[in-house]
């Protein structure tokens, strides 16, 4: 019998755990649960006889993979997967997957909510601006970008997108302007929302040269990863552009300097919370369970990220 380990330092909601168990046991597999653990050794011990692992923000590194002698698949319940050592997984012939799209609406609502907060001067009682009629640029057009576009258009925003990996016709079919270069996106839009993963190509790619192209009233929204921001460039933008604001659901390392020098022009959530809704929590967990069942019963590796 296949053993599926759900290892979550920050547990799924009770309803999600019950749903995962129903899917796993309904397929004739066994589910093991490790929640609220405080030591990595607890994770490695639990993983030793697991055929599959479901995680959230938990780290699956070379040590965990080495300990998990029977492991065939690990699924990150969420879109990002930089907490999985993909090279080590590939070396051990372990399939790594994410669950794209399951958290999209939660992240999108947060992104637009932070735009409103910034536009209304952090709700400090002063006169702010409206989103209606403003140009919004989506830097990457995946599941979350598409969801942001839907909400933003409801506010009356004019939406643009840049994504070299998405066909122009696909973007324009959503009623969105497709731009040819990233520079054009930043030059055009007062608001830019980031939706790319942290990769060797994207890390520190959002720099001063790019940000300085933005028109007056510039606001950068980051629900992606802090690593995509060049923080030296971010601080330079703050210093040279009094109109610039930055809102993010992940605190930059330079938060202290920003808070000291640029009060009222930023907002950072206390922790990364884009996907922190009961609906997203449930959706991602159930999707992870279904993908594992399909992998073992149908050899389906549709969402594999370490091909």
ROROMI-120299 format. One line per 3 residues: number of its first residue (from 0); their letters; for each residue x, y, z of C-alpha. Coordinates in nm, 4 decimals, m for minus. Last residue first. Example, Ala and Ser with C-alpha at 12.3 -4.5 7.8 and 13.67 -1.06 7.14 Angstrom:
2
1> SA> 1.3670/m0.1060/0.7140 | 1.2300/m0.4500/0.7800
***
This chain:
307
306> XXX> 1.1400/1.7593/m1.6112 | 1.1659/1.9120/m1.2649 | 0.8357/2.1011/m1.2496
303> XXX> 0.5890/1.8130/m1.2960 | 0.2332/1.9399/m1.3311 | 0.1146/1.6923/m1.5936
300> XXX> 0.2892/1.3894/m1.4436 | 0.0076/1.1360/m1.4951 | 0.1220/0.7736/m1.4565
297> XXX> m0.2482/0.6843/m1.4359 | m0.2805/0.5198/m1.0935 | 0.0339/0.6445/m0.9169
294> XXX> 0.0485/0.9905/m1.0747 | m0.3292/1.0281/m1.0703 | m0.3372/0.9612/m0.6951
291> XXX> m0.0558/1.2087/m0.6403 | m0.2287/1.4740/m0.8515 | m0.5559/1.4219/m0.6641
288> XXX> m0.3851/1.4732/m0.3272 | m0.2114/1.7911/m0.4432 | m0.5379/1.9267/m0.5825
285> XXX> m0.7109/1.8624/m0.2500 | m0.4438/2.0537/m0.0619 | m0.4407/2.3434/m0.3076
282> XXX> m0.8182/2.3890/m0.3045 | m0.8518/2.3724/0.0751 | m0.5871/2.6306/0.1516
279> XXX> m0.7096/2.8472/m0.1334 | m1.0634/2.8493/0.0095 | m0.9528/2.9034/0.3698
276> XXX> m0.7448/3.1998/0.2628 | m0.3713/3.2461/0.3053 | m0.2528/3.2234/m0.0545
273> XXX> m0.1112/3.5735/m0.0730 | m0.0021/3.5656/0.2901 | 0.3740/3.6029/0.3054
270> XXX> 0.4232/3.7386/0.6551 | 0.3554/4.0654/0.8400 | 0.2221/4.2190/0.5145
267> XXX> 0.4369/4.4967/0.3712 | 0.3032/4.8435/0.2927 | 0.4964/5.1319/0.1438
264> XXX> 0.4955/5.5033/0.0737 | 0.3651/5.6320/0.4063 | 0.7098/5.6557/0.5632
261> XXX> 1.0006/5.6690/0.3216 | 1.3163/5.7192/0.5269 | 1.2908/5.5042/0.8384
258> XXX> 1.0363/5.2515/0.7096 | 1.2339/5.2068/0.3879 | 1.5602/5.1662/0.5772
255> XXX> 1.4091/4.9056/0.8090 | 1.2467/4.7141/0.5239 | 1.5818/4.6652/0.3493
252> XXX> 1.5581/4.2850/0.3605 | 1.2320/4.3134/0.1708 | 0.9093/4.2015/0.3418
249> XXX> 0.6869/3.9654/0.1437 | 0.3246/4.0485/0.0746 | 0.4319/4.3608/m0.1087
246> XXX> 0.3480/4.7247/m0.1614 | 0.5938/4.9752/m0.3105 | 0.5199/5.3422/m0.3706
243> XXX> 0.6919/5.5979/m0.5950 | 0.5844/5.9662/m0.6117 | 0.8947/6.0939/m0.4311
240> XXX> 1.1072/5.9411/m0.7075 | 1.4843/5.9741/m0.6564 | 1.5190/5.8290/m0.3077
237> XXX> 1.2514/5.5616/m0.3452 | 1.3934/5.4556/m0.6811 | 1.7413/5.4359/m0.5312
234> XXX> 1.6070/5.2173/m0.2493 | 1.4474/4.9811/m0.5018 | 1.7657/4.9727/m0.7083
231> XXX> 1.9638/4.8629/m0.4053 | 1.6858/4.6133/m0.3329 | 1.7062/4.4440/m0.6716
228> XXX> 1.3673/4.2726/m0.6482 | 1.3092/3.9223/m0.7880 | 1.4337/3.7736/m0.4594
225> XXX> 1.1343/3.9107/m0.2673 | 0.9079/3.6559/m0.4355 | 0.5724/3.6984/m0.6144
222> XXX> 0.2957/3.9060/m0.4549 | 0.4806/4.2261/m0.5397 | 0.2965/4.5451/m0.6312
219> XXX> 0.4921/4.8422/m0.7668 | 0.3179/5.1801/m0.7607 | 0.4139/5.4711/m0.9850
216> XXX> 0.2248/5.8006/m0.9552 | 0.4291/5.9609/m1.2331 | 0.5162/5.7225/m1.5153
213> XXX> 0.7356/5.4127/m1.4757 | 1.0682/5.4107/m1.6585 | 1.2603/5.4500/m1.3315
210> XXX> 1.1425/5.1039/m1.2277 | 1.3305/4.9325/m1.5095 | 1.6624/5.1111/m1.4669
207> XXX> 1.6248/5.0863/m1.0883 | 1.5974/4.7078/m1.0862 | 1.3320/4.4384/m1.1092
204> XXX> 1.5641/4.1652/m1.2404 | 1.7116/4.0977/m0.8952 | 1.6317/3.7253/m0.9413
201> XXX> 1.4393/3.6735/m1.2653 | 1.6871/3.4817/m1.4795 | 1.8297/3.2563/m1.2075
198> XXX> 1.4728/3.1874/m1.1018 | 1.2301/3.3405/m0.8516 | 0.8859/3.2866/m1.0027
195> XXX> 0.7009/3.5601/m1.1951 | 0.3805/3.7387/m1.0931 | 0.4723/4.1034/m1.0356
192> XXX> 0.2066/4.3763/m1.0502 | 0.2892/4.7087/m1.2164 | 0.0782/5.0185/m1.1540
189> XXX> 0.1339/5.3514/m1.3306 | 0.1800/5.1613/m1.6574 | 0.3283/5.2561/m1.9948
186> XXX> 0.7029/5.2841/m1.9344 | 0.6983/4.9725/m1.7184 | 0.5279/4.7610/m1.9835
183> XXX> 0.7356/4.9076/m2.2680 | 1.0539/4.8158/m2.0841 | 0.9320/4.4570/m2.0470
180> XXX> 0.9110/4.4330/m2.4236 | 0.6492/4.3361/m2.6825 | 0.3378/4.4567/m2.5027
177> XXX> 0.0096/4.2619/m2.4991 | m0.2973/4.4742/m2.4272 | m0.5616/4.2730/m2.2469
174> XXX> m0.9081/4.1748/m2.3697 | m0.8595/3.8136/m2.2580 | m0.8076/3.7032/m2.6201
171> XXX> m0.5228/3.9568/m2.6281 | m0.3209/3.7474/m2.3860 | m0.3730/3.4195/m2.5684
168> XXX> m0.3101/3.5858/m2.9063 | 0.0250/3.7181/m2.7828 | 0.1424/3.3684/m2.6915
165> XXX> 0.2697/3.3268/m2.3376 | 0.6350/3.2554/m2.2558 | 0.7656/3.6063/m2.3251
162> XXX> 0.5173/3.7480/m2.0726 | 0.4264/4.1153/m2.0700 | 0.0769/4.2323/m1.9885
159> XXX> m0.1382/4.5449/m2.0107 | m0.4667/4.6250/m1.8344 | m0.6697/4.9453/m1.8481
156> XXX> m0.8384/4.9729/m1.5099 | m1.2159/5.0084/m1.4731 | m1.2374/4.8471/m1.1300
153> XXX> m1.3907/4.5380/m1.2883 | m1.0941/4.5382/m1.5236 | m0.8728/4.5042/m1.2186
150> XXX> m1.0580/4.1941/m1.0979 | m1.0252/4.0076/m1.4276 | m0.6651/4.1214/m1.4788
147> XXX> m0.5665/4.0012/m1.1317 | m0.7093/3.6568/m1.2129 | m0.5098/3.6403/m1.5383
144> XXX> m0.1930/3.7414/m1.3575 | m0.2550/3.4744/m1.0954 | m0.2969/3.1911/m1.3466
141> XXX> m0.0025/3.2986/m1.5599 | 0.0627/3.6312/m1.7269 | 0.4017/3.7618/m1.6232
138> XXX> 0.4692/4.1269/m1.5340 | 0.1100/4.2483/m1.5359 | 0.0915/4.6201/m1.6079
135> XXX> m0.2021/4.8248/m1.4812 | m0.2990/5.1530/m1.6475 | m0.5256/5.3821/m1.4484
132> XXX> m0.8787/5.4712/m1.5626 | m1.0413/5.3553/m1.2410 | m0.7810/5.2857/m0.9729
129> XXX> m0.8751/5.5971/m0.7798 | m0.6535/5.8528/m0.6058 | m0.5943/5.9674/m0.2494
126> XXX> m0.7153/6.2536/m0.0321 | m0.5968/6.2153/0.3265 | m0.7595/6.0018/0.5946
123> XXX> m0.4648/5.7694/0.6545 | m0.6186/5.4803/0.4612 | m0.2729/5.3655/0.3457
120> XXX> m0.2618/5.6619/0.1064 | m0.5843/5.5732/m0.0770 | m0.3963/5.4524/m0.3867
117> XXX> m0.1706/5.2361/m0.1690 | m0.4625/5.0606/0.0009 | m0.6447/5.0156/m0.3302
114> XXX> m0.3334/4.8601/m0.4839 | m0.2952/4.6383/m0.1771 | m0.6474/4.5069/m0.2303
111> XXX> m0.5672/4.4415/m0.5961 | m0.2721/4.2219/m0.5020 | m0.4630/4.0543/m0.2173
108> XXX> m0.7536/3.9663/m0.4459 | m0.5112/3.8230/m0.7006 | m0.3324/3.6071/m0.4439
105> XXX> m0.6598/3.4543/m0.3224 | m0.7870/3.4132/m0.6780 | m0.4764/3.2289/m0.7907
102> XXX> m0.4300/2.9859/m0.5034 | m0.5418/2.6734/m0.6932 | m0.4040/2.7910/m1.0265
99> XXX> m0.0842/2.5915/m1.0252 | m0.0581/2.2906/m0.7926 | 0.3156/2.2186/m0.7768
96> XXX> 0.5019/1.9033/m0.8746 | 0.8338/1.7313/m0.8067 | 0.8998/1.3795/m0.9419
93> XXX> 1.1698/1.1916/m0.7525 | 1.4433/1.0254/m0.9579 | 1.6976/1.0822/m0.6776
90> XXX> 1.9053/1.3085/m0.9032 | 1.5875/1.4817/m1.0167 | 1.4888/1.5527/m0.6577
87> XXX> 1.8385/1.6844/m0.5792 | 1.8228/1.9182/m0.8783 | 1.4717/2.0310/m0.7854
84> XXX> 1.5555/2.1219/m0.4274 | 1.1985/2.2001/m0.3225 | 1.1274/2.5240/m0.1328
81> XXX> 1.1468/2.7125/m0.4637 | 0.8131/2.5554/m0.5589 | 0.5735/2.8466/m0.6010
78> XXX> 0.2171/2.7711/m0.7134 | 0.0687/2.6030/m0.4100 | 0.0392/2.2628/m0.2471
75> XXX> 0.3970/2.1510/m0.3172 | 0.3816/1.7935/m0.4377 | 0.6553/1.5372/m0.3761
72> XXX> 0.6757/1.2161/m0.5800 | 0.8545/0.8793/m0.5815 | 0.9809/0.8488/m0.2249
69> XXX> 1.0781/0.5016/m0.1054 | 1.4119/0.5919/0.0597 | 1.2985/0.9249/0.2022
66> XXX> 1.6105/1.0037/0.4078 | 1.8147/1.1179/0.1089 | 1.5267/1.3322/m0.0138
63> XXX> 1.4948/1.4984/0.3246 | 1.8672/1.5705/0.3386 | 1.8788/1.6924/m0.0226
60> XXX> 1.6091/1.9511/0.0427 | 1.2327/1.9388/0.0804 | 1.1524/2.2544/0.2729
57> XXX> 0.8036/2.3080/0.4130 | 0.6052/2.5997/0.2734 | 0.3123/2.3705/0.1907
54> XXX> 0.3975/2.0022/0.1627 | 0.2473/1.6794/0.0263 | 0.4781/1.3781/0.0262
51> XXX> 0.4659/1.0526/m0.1687 | 0.5952/0.6974/m0.1211 | 0.6699/0.7643/0.2440
48> XXX> 0.8869/0.5241/0.4452 | 1.1612/0.7614/0.5629 | 0.9542/1.0790/0.5294
45> XXX> 0.8364/1.0745/0.8917 | 1.1954/1.0526/1.0156 | 1.3100/1.3311/0.7818
42> XXX> 1.0270/1.5566/0.8992 | 1.0871/1.4981/1.2697 | 1.4593/1.5510/1.2124
39> XXX> 1.3807/1.8951/1.0712 | 1.2620/1.9990/1.4145 | 0.9555/2.2032/1.5117
36> XXX> 0.6660/1.9969/1.3774 | 0.3246/2.1608/1.3699 | 0.1731/1.8805/1.1623
33> XXX> 0.2846/1.5389/1.0409 | m0.0007/1.3295/0.8995 | 0.0188/0.9862/0.7403
30> XXX> m0.2281/0.8808/0.4701 | m0.2599/0.5240/0.3423 | m0.3623/0.4431/m0.0151
27> XXX> m0.6668/0.2613/m0.1552 | m0.7728/0.5407/m0.3888 | m1.0524/0.6391/m0.1513
24> XXX> m0.7909/0.6504/0.1234 | m0.6024/0.9274/m0.0542 | m0.9077/1.1259/m0.1667
21> XXX> m1.0823/1.1018/0.1717 | m0.7620/1.1859/0.3567 | m0.7080/1.4952/0.1439
18> XXX> m1.0637/1.6101/0.2136 | m1.0258/1.5582/0.5891 | m0.6991/1.7507/0.5858
15> XXX> m0.8642/2.0310/0.3868 | m1.1573/2.0519/0.6285 | m0.9170/2.0736/0.9242
12> XXX> m0.7321/2.3645/0.7678 | m0.3854/2.2774/0.6430 | m0.1110/2.2862/0.8992
9> XXX> 0.1840/2.5272/0.9217 | 0.4759/2.2870/0.9758 | 0.3000/2.0739/0.7194
6> XXX> 0.3991/1.7209/0.6213 | 0.1171/1.5249/0.4562 | 0.2731/1.1832/0.3994
3> XXX> 0.1180/0.9493/0.1437 | 0.1910/0.5792/0.1963 | 0.1298/0.3458/m0.0960
0> X> 0.0000/0.0000/0.0000
***
